Amino acid sequence: MSNIETLGTRIAKAMLKENDQIAKARLTTLEKVGNEVIKAAQAGITKADLKPLRASIIVQYVEAGNEESSAKVQASQVMRLVKVAANLDKKLSEYHEIQTIDDGIAVMSNAVSYATSLKTAYEALAIPNTDDVATDEEAAEETSEPLAKDAPEIQHLFSEFLQKAFDNGHTKMEIAQYLAQVSIDLHRDVS
């Protein structure tokens, strides 16, 4: 094996190891969120507690330096987990055949165990769209989940990505190389 092949092997192994560490960190965070949701469900959280809980999550998230729009999305994603685990949403409970808090915890735990992020857990617990889709106003009345109009601007998301990358020690060159690869991958997907 040549020196270049050996180097390539070492680099690939390092990249895979880093990806594994990132995946483990995300999973750990998701597991922590799931465990807190289970505790809340077992402690008897009620519908009346949902709005204050959501507000508290938003405040803490913003105080940690995140944008309010991002905080609202994150809080809404957590709230779906809470609603399922605590059996607090009639439509979600009917769809997932949840009759007790233990049923809800099992459904939420299952979604979290297969998810790769809070967003994928949130999506796994969603009710698939049907032909009679509610308008944004009707949806807002029924739930505190985010609407399409509340989605953060892509520029904001990118700026958060850059800040997190810099905070985690990545250089401008590493970020530029990553973005170049993403651009290539996106162009391949489009064609």
CNS distance restraints for C-alpha pairs under 8 A (distance, minus, plus):
assign (resid   1 and name CA) (resid   5 and name CA) 6.16 0.50 0.50
assign (resid   1 and name CA) (resid   6 and name CA) 6.59 0.50 0.50
assign (resid   2 and name CA) (resid   6 and name CA) 6.26 0.50 0.50
assign (resid   3 and name CA) (resid   7 and name CA) 6.00 0.50 0.50
assign (resid   4 and name CA) (resid   8 and name CA) 5.97 0.50 0.50
assign (resid   5 and name CA) (resid   9 and name CA) 6.10 0.50 0.50
assign (resid   6 and name CA) (resid  10 and name CA) 6.23 0.50 0.50
assign (resid   7 and name CA) (resid  11 and name CA) 6.07 0.50 0.50
assign (resid   8 and name CA) (resid  12 and name CA) 6.02 0.50 0.50
assign (resid   9 and name CA) (resid  13 and name CA) 6.07 0.50 0.50
assign (resid  10 and name CA) (resid  14 and name CA) 6.11 0.50 0.50
assign (resid  11 and name CA) (resid  15 and name CA) 6.16 0.50 0.50
assign (resid  12 and name CA) (resid  16 and name CA) 6.11 0.50 0.50
assign (resid  13 and name CA) (resid  17 and name CA) 5.99 0.50 0.50
assign (resid  14 and name CA) (resid  18 and name CA) 6.13 0.50 0.50
assign (resid  15 and name CA) (resid  19 and name CA) 6.13 0.50 0.50
assign (resid  16 and name CA) (resid  20 and name CA) 6.06 0.50 0.50
assign (resid  17 and name CA) (resid  21 and name CA) 6.19 0.50 0.50
assign (resid  18 and name CA) (resid  22 and name CA) 6.16 0.50 0.50
assign (resid  19 and name CA) (resid  23 and name CA) 6.08 0.50 0.50
assign (resid  20 and name CA) (resid  24 and name CA) 6.04 0.50 0.50
assign (resid  21 and name CA) (resid  25 and name CA) 6.11 0.50 0.50
assign (resid  22 and name CA) (resid  26 and name CA) 6.25 0.50 0.50
assign (resid  23 and name CA) (resid  27 and name CA) 6.09 0.50 0.50
assign (resid  23 and name CA) (resid 116 and name CA) 7.48 0.50 0.50
assign (resid  24 and name CA) (resid  28 and name CA) 5.98 0.50 0.50
assign (resid  25 and name CA) (resid  29 and name CA) 6.26 0.50 0.50
assign (resid  26 and name CA) (resid  30 and name CA) 6.16 0.50 0.50
assign (resid  26 and name CA) (resid 116 and name CA) 7.11 0.50 0.50
assign (resid  26 and name CA) (resid 117 and name CA) 6.40 0.50 0.50
assign (resid  27 and name CA) (resid  31 and name CA) 5.93 0.50 0.50
assign (resid  27 and name CA) (resid 116 and name CA) 6.44 0.50 0.50
assign (resid  27 and name CA) (resid 117 and name CA) 6.91 0.50 0.50
assign (resid  28 and name CA) (resid  32 and name CA) 6.12 0.50 0.50
assign (resid  29 and name CA) (resid  33 and name CA) 6.28 0.50 0.50
assign (resid  30 and name CA) (resid  34 and name CA) 6.08 0.50 0.50
assign (resid  30 and name CA) (resid 112 and name CA) 6.98 0.50 0.50
assign (resid  30 and name CA) (resid 117 and name CA) 6.32 0.50 0.50
assign (resid  30 and name CA) (resid 118 and name CA) 6.06 0.50 0.50
assign (resid  31 and name CA) (resid  35 and name CA) 6.04 0.50 0.50
assign (resid  31 and name CA) (resid 112 and name CA) 7.09 0.50 0.50
assign (resid  31 and name CA) (resid 113 and name CA) 7.89 0.50 0.50
assign (resid  32 and name CA) (resid  36 and name CA) 6.28 0.50 0.50
assign (resid  33 and name CA) (resid  37 and name CA) 6.21 0.50 0.50
assign (resid  33 and name CA) (resid  78 and name CA) 7.86 0.50 0.50
assign (resid  34 and name CA) (resid  38 and name CA) 6.17 0.50 0.50
assign (resid  34 and name CA) (resid  81 and name CA) 7.77 0.50 0.50
assign (resid  34 and name CA) (resid 108 and name CA) 7.78 0.50 0.50
assign (resid  34 and name CA) (resid 109 and name CA) 6.86 0.50 0.50
assign (resid  34 and name CA) (resid 112 and name CA) 6.80 0.50 0.50
assign (resid  35 and name CA) (resid  39 and name CA) 6.26 0.50 0.50
assign (resid  36 and name CA) (resid  40 and name CA) 6.23 0.50 0.50
assign (resid  37 and name CA) (resid  41 and name CA) 6.18 0.50 0.50
assign (resid  37 and name CA) (resid  81 and name CA) 6.99 0.50 0.50
assign (resid  37 and name CA) (resid  82 and name CA) 5.64 0.50 0.50
assign (resid  37 and name CA) (resid  85 and name CA) 7.07 0.50 0.50
assign (resid  38 and name CA) (resid  42 and name CA) 6.09 0.50 0.50
assign (resid  38 and name CA) (resid  82 and name CA) 7.89 0.50 0.50
assign (resid  38 and name CA) (resid  85 and name CA) 6.61 0.50 0.50
assign (resid  38 and name CA) (resid  86 and name CA) 7.98 0.50 0.50
assign (resid  38 and name CA) (resid 105 and name CA) 6.27 0.50 0.50
assign (resid  39 and name CA) (resid  43 and name CA) 5.99 0.50 0.50
assign (resid  40 and name CA) (resid  44 and name CA) 6.46 0.50 0.50
assign (resid  40 and name CA) (resid  45 and name CA) 5.66 0.50 0.50
assign (resid  40 and name CA) (resid  82 and name CA) 7.68 0.50 0.50
assign (resid  40 and name CA) (resid  86 and name CA) 7.72 0.50 0.50
assign (resid  41 and name CA) (resid  45 and name CA) 5.53 0.50 0.50
assign (resid  41 and name CA) (resid  82 and name CA) 7.01 0.50 0.50
assign (resid  41 and name CA) (resid  85 and name CA) 5.96 0.50 0.50
assign (resid  41 and name CA) (resid  86 and name CA) 4.50 0.50 0.50
assign (resid  41 and name CA) (resid 101 and name CA) 6.79 0.50 0.50
assign (resid  41 and name CA) (resid 105 and name CA) 7.53 0.50 0.50
assign (resid  42 and name CA) (resid  86 and name CA) 7.54 0.50 0.50
assign (resid  42 and name CA) (resid 101 and name CA) 7.38 0.50 0.50
assign (resid  44 and name CA) (resid  86 and name CA) 7.47 0.50 0.50
assign (resid  45 and name CA) (resid  49 and name CA) 6.20 0.50 0.50
assign (resid  45 and name CA) (resid  50 and name CA) 7.90 0.50 0.50
assign (resid  45 and name CA) (resid  86 and name CA) 6.87 0.50 0.50
assign (resid  46 and name CA) (resid  50 and name CA) 6.91 0.50 0.50
assign (resid  46 and name CA) (resid  86 and name CA) 7.81 0.50 0.50
assign (resid  46 and name CA) (resid  88 and name CA) 7.11 0.50 0.50
assign (resid  47 and name CA) (resid  88 and name CA) 6.24 0.50 0.50
assign (resid  48 and name CA) (resid  52 and name CA) 7.92 0.50 0.50
assign (resid  49 and name CA) (resid  53 and name CA) 6.02 0.50 0.50
assign (resid  50 and name CA) (resid  54 and name CA) 6.08 0.50 0.50
assign (resid  50 and name CA) (resid  79 and name CA) 7.38 0.50 0.50
assign (resid  51 and name CA) (resid  55 and name CA) 6.11 0.50 0.50
assign (resid  52 and name CA) (resid  56 and name CA) 6.04 0.50 0.50
assign (resid  53 and name CA) (resid  57 and name CA) 6.26 0.50 0.50
assign (resid  54 and name CA) (resid  58 and name CA) 6.29 0.50 0.50
assign (resid  54 and name CA) (resid  75 and name CA) 5.66 0.50 0.50
assign (resid  54 and name CA) (resid  76 and name CA) 7.11 0.50 0.50
assign (resid  54 and name CA) (resid  79 and name CA) 6.83 0.50 0.50
assign (resid  55 and name CA) (resid  59 and name CA) 6.21 0.50 0.50
assign (resid  56 and name CA) (resid  60 and name CA) 6.19 0.50 0.50
assign (resid  57 and name CA) (resid  61 and name CA) 6.03 0.50 0.50
assign (resid  57 and name CA) (resid  71 and name CA) 7.56 0.50 0.50
assign (resid  57 and name CA) (resid  75 and name CA) 5.84 0.50 0.50
assign (resid  58 and name CA) (resid  62 and name CA) 6.07 0.50 0.50
assign (resid  58 and name CA) (resid  68 and name CA) 7.06 0.50 0.50
assign (resid  58 and name CA) (resid  71 and name CA) 5.06 0.50 0.50
assign (resid  58 and name CA) (resid  72 and name CA) 5.93 0.50 0.50
assign (resid  58 and name CA) (resid  74 and name CA) 7.99 0.50 0.50
assign (resid  58 and name CA) (resid  75 and name CA) 6.12 0.50 0.50
assign (resid  59 and name CA) (resid  63 and name CA) 6.04 0.50 0.50
assign (resid  59 and name CA) (resid  71 and name CA) 7.97 0.50 0.50
assign (resid  60 and name CA) (resid  64 and name CA) 6.22 0.50 0.50
assign (resid  61 and name CA) (resid  65 and name CA) 6.94 0.50 0.50
assign (resid  61 and name CA) (resid  66 and name CA) 5.93 0.50 0.50
assign (resid  61 and name CA) (resid  68 and name CA) 7.87 0.50 0.50
assign (resid  61 and name CA) (resid  71 and name CA) 5.59 0.50 0.50
assign (resid  62 and name CA) (resid  66 and name CA) 4.72 0.50 0.50
assign (resid  62 and name CA) (resid  67 and name CA) 5.92 0.50 0.50
assign (resid  62 and name CA) (resid  68 and name CA) 5.80 0.50 0.50
assign (resid  62 and name CA) (resid  71 and name CA) 6.31 0.50 0.50
assign (resid  66 and name CA) (resid  70 and name CA) 6.75 0.50 0.50
assign (resid  66 and name CA) (resid  71 and name CA) 6.61 0.50 0.50
assign (resid  67 and name CA) (resid  71 and name CA) 6.21 0.50 0.50
assign (resid  68 and name CA) (resid  72 and name CA) 6.11 0.50 0.50
assign (resid  69 and name CA) (resid  73 and name CA) 6.48 0.50 0.50
assign (resid  69 and name CA) (resid 150 and name CA) 6.92 0.50 0.50
assign (resid  69 and name CA) (resid 151 and name CA) 7.04 0.50 0.50
assign (resid  69 and name CA) (resid 152 and name CA) 5.70 0.50 0.50
assign (resid  70 and name CA) (resid  74 and name CA) 6.22 0.50 0.50
assign (resid  70 and name CA) (resid 151 and name CA) 7.83 0.50 0.50
assign (resid  70 and name CA) (resid 152 and name CA) 6.30 0.50 0.50
assign (resid  71 and name CA) (resid  75 and name CA) 5.99 0.50 0.50
assign (resid  72 and name CA) (resid  76 and name CA) 6.08 0.50 0.50
assign (resid  72 and name CA) (resid 146 and name CA) 7.23 0.50 0.50
assign (resid  73 and name CA) (resid  77 and name CA) 6.25 0.50 0.50
assign (resid  73 and name CA) (resid 145 and name CA) 7.56 0.50 0.50
assign (resid  73 and name CA) (resid 146 and name CA) 5.81 0.50 0.50
assign (resid  73 and name CA) (resid 150 and name CA) 7.94 0.50 0.50
assign (resid  73 and name CA) (resid 151 and name CA) 7.37 0.50 0.50
assign (resid  74 and name CA) (resid  78 and name CA) 6.36 0.50 0.50
assign (resid  74 and name CA) (resid 118 and name CA) 7.94 0.50 0.50
assign (resid  75 and name CA) (resid  79 and name CA) 6.10 0.50 0.50
assign (resid  76 and name CA) (resid  80 and name CA) 6.47 0.50 0.50
assign (resid  76 and name CA) (resid 144 and name CA) 6.48 0.50 0.50
assign (resid  76 and name CA) (resid 145 and name CA) 4.76 0.50 0.50
assign (resid  76 and name CA) (resid 146 and name CA) 6.17 0.50 0.50
assign (resid  77 and name CA) (resid  81 and name CA) 6.88 0.50 0.50
assign (resid  77 and name CA) (resid 118 and name CA) 6.86 0.50 0.50
assign (resid  77 and name CA) (resid 119 and name CA) 6.59 0.50 0.50
assign (resid  77 and name CA) (resid 122 and name CA) 5.45 0.50 0.50
assign (resid  77 and name CA) (resid 145 and name CA) 7.09 0.50 0.50
assign (resid  78 and name CA) (resid  82 and name CA) 6.36 0.50 0.50
assign (resid  78 and name CA) (resid 118 and name CA) 7.45 0.50 0.50
assign (resid  78 and name CA) (resid 122 and name CA) 7.42 0.50 0.50
assign (resid  79 and name CA) (resid  83 and name CA) 6.02 0.50 0.50
assign (resid  79 and name CA) (resid 145 and name CA) 7.63 0.50 0.50
assign (resid  80 and name CA) (resid  84 and name CA) 6.17 0.50 0.50
assign (resid  80 and name CA) (resid 122 and name CA) 6.40 0.50 0.50
assign (resid  80 and name CA) (resid 125 and name CA) 7.47 0.50 0.50
assign (resid  80 and name CA) (resid 145 and name CA) 7.58 0.50 0.50
assign (resid  81 and name CA) (resid  85 and name CA) 6.03 0.50 0.50
assign (resid  81 and name CA) (resid 108 and name CA) 6.13 0.50 0.50
assign (resid  81 and name CA) (resid 121 and name CA) 7.86 0.50 0.50
assign (resid  81 and name CA) (resid 122 and name CA) 6.72 0.50 0.50
assign (resid  81 and name CA) (resid 125 and name CA) 7.59 0.50 0.50
assign (resid  82 and name CA) (resid  86 and name CA) 5.83 0.50 0.50
assign (resid  82 and name CA) (resid  88 and name CA) 7.85 0.50 0.50
assign (resid  83 and name CA) (resid  87 and name CA) 5.67 0.50 0.50
assign (resid  83 and name CA) (resid  88 and name CA) 4.71 0.50 0.50
assign (resid  83 and name CA) (resid  89 and name CA) 5.57 0.50 0.50
assign (resid  83 and name CA) (resid  92 and name CA) 7.83 0.50 0.50
assign (resid  84 and name CA) (resid  88 and name CA) 6.53 0.50 0.50
assign (resid  84 and name CA) (resid  89 and name CA) 6.81 0.50 0.50
assign (resid  84 and name CA) (resid  92 and name CA) 6.51 0.50 0.50
assign (resid  84 and name CA) (resid  93 and name CA) 6.56 0.50 0.50
assign (resid  84 and name CA) (resid  98 and name CA) 7.97 0.50 0.50
assign (resid  84 and name CA) (resid 104 and name CA) 5.19 0.50 0.50
assign (resid  84 and name CA) (resid 105 and name CA) 7.22 0.50 0.50
assign (resid  84 and name CA) (resid 107 and name CA) 7.35 0.50 0.50
assign (resid  84 and name CA) (resid 108 and name CA) 6.23 0.50 0.50
assign (resid  84 and name CA) (resid 125 and name CA) 7.77 0.50 0.50
assign (resid  85 and name CA) (resid 101 and name CA) 6.16 0.50 0.50
assign (resid  85 and name CA) (resid 102 and name CA) 7.62 0.50 0.50
assign (resid  85 and name CA) (resid 103 and name CA) 7.55 0.50 0.50
assign (resid  85 and name CA) (resid 104 and name CA) 3.97 0.50 0.50
assign (resid  85 and name CA) (resid 105 and name CA) 4.22 0.50 0.50
assign (resid  85 and name CA) (resid 106 and name CA) 7.46 0.50 0.50
assign (resid  85 and name CA) (resid 107 and name CA) 7.13 0.50 0.50
assign (resid  85 and name CA) (resid 108 and name CA) 5.58 0.50 0.50
assign (resid  86 and name CA) (resid 100 and name CA) 7.95 0.50 0.50
assign (resid  86 and name CA) (resid 101 and name CA) 5.09 0.50 0.50
assign (resid  86 and name CA) (resid 104 and name CA) 5.94 0.50 0.50
assign (resid  86 and name CA) (resid 105 and name CA) 6.96 0.50 0.50
assign (resid  87 and name CA) (resid  93 and name CA) 6.05 0.50 0.50
assign (resid  87 and name CA) (resid  98 and name CA) 6.69 0.50 0.50
assign (resid  87 and name CA) (resid  99 and name CA) 7.18 0.50 0.50
assign (resid  87 and name CA) (resid 100 and name CA) 6.48 0.50 0.50
assign (resid  87 and name CA) (resid 101 and name CA) 5.57 0.50 0.50
assign (resid  87 and name CA) (resid 104 and name CA) 5.60 0.50 0.50
assign (resid  88 and name CA) (resid  93 and name CA) 7.55 0.50 0.50
assign (resid  89 and name CA) (resid  93 and name CA) 5.94 0.50 0.50
assign (resid  90 and name CA) (resid  94 and name CA) 6.06 0.50 0.50
assign (resid  91 and name CA) (resid  95 and name CA) 6.11 0.50 0.50
assign (resid  92 and name CA) (resid  96 and name CA) 6.10 0.50 0.50
assign (resid  92 and name CA) (resid 125 and name CA) 7.80 0.50 0.50
assign (resid  92 and name CA) (resid 126 and name CA) 7.50 0.50 0.50
assign (resid  92 and name CA) (resid 127 and name CA) 6.74 0.50 0.50
assign (resid  93 and name CA) (resid  97 and name CA) 5.59 0.50 0.50
assign (resid  93 and name CA) (resid  98 and name CA) 4.64 0.50 0.50
assign (resid  93 and name CA) (resid  99 and name CA) 6.98 0.50 0.50
assign (resid  93 and name CA) (resid 104 and name CA) 7.60 0.50 0.50
assign (resid  94 and name CA) (resid  98 and name CA) 6.31 0.50 0.50
assign (resid  95 and name CA) (resid 127 and name CA) 6.72 0.50 0.50
assign (resid  96 and name CA) (resid 107 and name CA) 7.35 0.50 0.50
assign (resid  98 and name CA) (resid 103 and name CA) 5.24 0.50 0.50
assign (resid  98 and name CA) (resid 104 and name CA) 5.58 0.50 0.50
assign (resid  98 and name CA) (resid 107 and name CA) 7.93 0.50 0.50
assign (resid  99 and name CA) (resid 103 and name CA) 6.30 0.50 0.50
assign (resid  99 and name CA) (resid 104 and name CA) 7.56 0.50 0.50
assign (resid 100 and name CA) (resid 104 and name CA) 6.37 0.50 0.50
assign (resid 101 and name CA) (resid 105 and name CA) 6.07 0.50 0.50
assign (resid 102 and name CA) (resid 106 and name CA) 6.17 0.50 0.50
assign (resid 103 and name CA) (resid 107 and name CA) 6.27 0.50 0.50
assign (resid 104 and name CA) (resid 108 and name CA) 6.07 0.50 0.50
assign (resid 105 and name CA) (resid 109 and name CA) 5.82 0.50 0.50
assign (resid 106 and name CA) (resid 110 and name CA) 6.04 0.50 0.50
assign (resid 107 and name CA) (resid 111 and name CA) 6.33 0.50 0.50
assign (resid 108 and name CA) (resid 112 and name CA) 6.19 0.50 0.50
assign (resid 108 and name CA) (resid 125 and name CA) 7.44 0.50 0.50
assign (resid 109 and name CA) (resid 113 and name CA) 6.03 0.50 0.50
assign (resid 110 and name CA) (resid 114 and name CA) 6.55 0.50 0.50
assign (resid 111 and name CA) (resid 115 and name CA) 6.05 0.50 0.50
assign (resid 111 and name CA) (resid 121 and name CA) 5.37 0.50 0.50
assign (resid 111 and name CA) (resid 124 and name CA) 6.06 0.50 0.50
assign (resid 111 and name CA) (resid 125 and name CA) 6.80 0.50 0.50
assign (resid 112 and name CA) (resid 116 and name CA) 7.93 0.50 0.50
assign (resid 112 and name CA) (resid 118 and name CA) 7.81 0.50 0.50
assign (resid 112 and name CA) (resid 121 and name CA) 5.33 0.50 0.50
assign (resid 114 and name CA) (resid 121 and name CA) 7.65 0.50 0.50
assign (resid 115 and name CA) (resid 120 and name CA) 5.31 0.50 0.50
assign (resid 115 and name CA) (resid 121 and name CA) 5.03 0.50 0.50
assign (resid 115 and name CA) (resid 124 and name CA) 7.79 0.50 0.50
assign (resid 116 and name CA) (resid 120 and name CA) 6.19 0.50 0.50
assign (resid 116 and name CA) (resid 121 and name CA) 7.45 0.50 0.50
assign (resid 117 and name CA) (resid 121 and name CA) 6.38 0.50 0.50
assign (resid 118 and name CA) (resid 122 and name CA) 6.10 0.50 0.50
assign (resid 119 and name CA) (resid 123 and name CA) 6.11 0.50 0.50
assign (resid 120 and name CA) (resid 124 and name CA) 5.99 0.50 0.50
assign (resid 121 and name CA) (resid 125 and name CA) 6.43 0.50 0.50
assign (resid 122 and name CA) (resid 126 and name CA) 6.52 0.50 0.50
assign (resid 129 and name CA) (resid 133 and name CA) 6.75 0.50 0.50
assign (resid 134 and name CA) (resid 138 and name CA) 5.71 0.50 0.50
assign (resid 134 and name CA) (resid 139 and name CA) 5.92 0.50 0.50
assign (resid 135 and name CA) (resid 139 and name CA) 6.13 0.50 0.50
assign (resid 136 and name CA) (resid 140 and name CA) 6.04 0.50 0.50
assign (resid 136 and name CA) (resid 147 and name CA) 6.70 0.50 0.50
assign (resid 137 and name CA) (resid 141 and name CA) 6.36 0.50 0.50
assign (resid 138 and name CA) (resid 142 and name CA) 6.43 0.50 0.50
assign (resid 139 and name CA) (resid 143 and name CA) 6.09 0.50 0.50
assign (resid 140 and name CA) (resid 144 and name CA) 6.21 0.50 0.50
assign (resid 140 and name CA) (resid 145 and name CA) 7.42 0.50 0.50
assign (resid 140 and name CA) (resid 147 and name CA) 7.60 0.50 0.50
assign (resid 146 and name CA) (resid 150 and name CA) 6.06 0.50 0.50
assign (resid 146 and name CA) (resid 151 and name CA) 7.32 0.50 0.50
assign (resid 147 and name CA) (resid 151 and name CA) 6.94 0.50 0.50
assign (resid 152 and name CA) (resid 156 and name CA) 6.54 0.50 0.50
assign (resid 152 and name CA) (resid 157 and name CA) 6.84 0.50 0.50
assign (resid 153 and name CA) (resid 157 and name CA) 6.52 0.50 0.50
assign (resid 154 and name CA) (resid 158 and name CA) 6.04 0.50 0.50
assign (resid 155 and name CA) (resid 159 and name CA) 6.08 0.50 0.50
assign (resid 156 and name CA) (resid 160 and name CA) 6.23 0.50 0.50
assign (resid 157 and name CA) (resid 161 and name CA) 6.22 0.50 0.50
assign (resid 158 and name CA) (resid 162 and name CA) 6.18 0.50 0.50
assign (resid 159 and name CA) (resid 163 and name CA) 6.19 0.50 0.50
assign (resid 160 and name CA) (resid 164 and name CA) 6.12 0.50 0.50
assign (resid 161 and name CA) (resid 165 and name CA) 6.05 0.50 0.50
assign (resid 162 and name CA) (resid 166 and name CA) 6.15 0.50 0.50
assign (resid 162 and name CA) (resid 175 and name CA) 7.92 0.50 0.50
assign (resid 163 and name CA) (resid 167 and name CA) 5.98 0.50 0.50
assign (resid 164 and name CA) (resid 168 and name CA) 6.09 0.50 0.50
assign (resid 165 and name CA) (resid 169 and name CA) 6.53 0.50 0.50
assign (resid 165 and name CA) (resid 170 and name CA) 5.38 0.50 0.50
assign (resid 165 and name CA) (resid 171 and name CA) 7.97 0.50 0.50
assign (resid 165 and name CA) (resid 175 and name CA) 7.56 0.50 0.50
assign (resid 166 and name CA) (resid 170 and name CA) 5.17 0.50 0.50
assign (resid 166 and name CA) (resid 171 and name CA) 6.69 0.50 0.50
assign (resid 170 and name CA) (resid 174 and name CA) 6.19 0.50 0.50
assign (resid 170 and name CA) (resid 175 and name CA) 6.83 0.50 0.50
assign (resid 171 and name CA) (resid 175 and name CA) 6.33 0.50 0.50
assign (resid 172 and name CA) (resid 176 and name CA) 6.03 0.50 0.50
assign (resid 173 and name CA) (resid 177 and name CA) 6.10 0.50 0.50
assign (resid 174 and name CA) (resid 178 and name CA) 6.15 0.50 0.50
assign (resid 175 and name CA) (resid 179 and name CA) 6.11 0.50 0.50
assign (resid 176 and name CA) (resid 180 and name CA) 6.11 0.50 0.50
assign (resid 177 and name CA) (resid 181 and name CA) 6.32 0.50 0.50
assign (resid 178 and name CA) (resid 182 and name CA) 6.21 0.50 0.50
assign (resid 179 and name CA) (resid 183 and name CA) 6.04 0.50 0.50
assign (resid 180 and name CA) (resid 184 and name CA) 6.30 0.50 0.50
assign (resid 181 and name CA) (resid 185 and name CA) 6.16 0.50 0.50
assign (resid 182 and name CA) (resid 186 and name CA) 6.03 0.50 0.50
assign (resid 183 and name CA) (resid 187 and name CA) 6.18 0.50 0.50
assign (resid 184 and name CA) (resid 188 and name CA) 6.29 0.50 0.50
assign (resid 185 and name CA) (resid 189 and name CA) 6.26 0.50 0.50
assign (resid 186 and name CA) (resid 190 and name CA) 6.25 0.50 0.50
assign (resid 187 and name CA) (resid 191 and name CA) 6.41 0.50 0.50
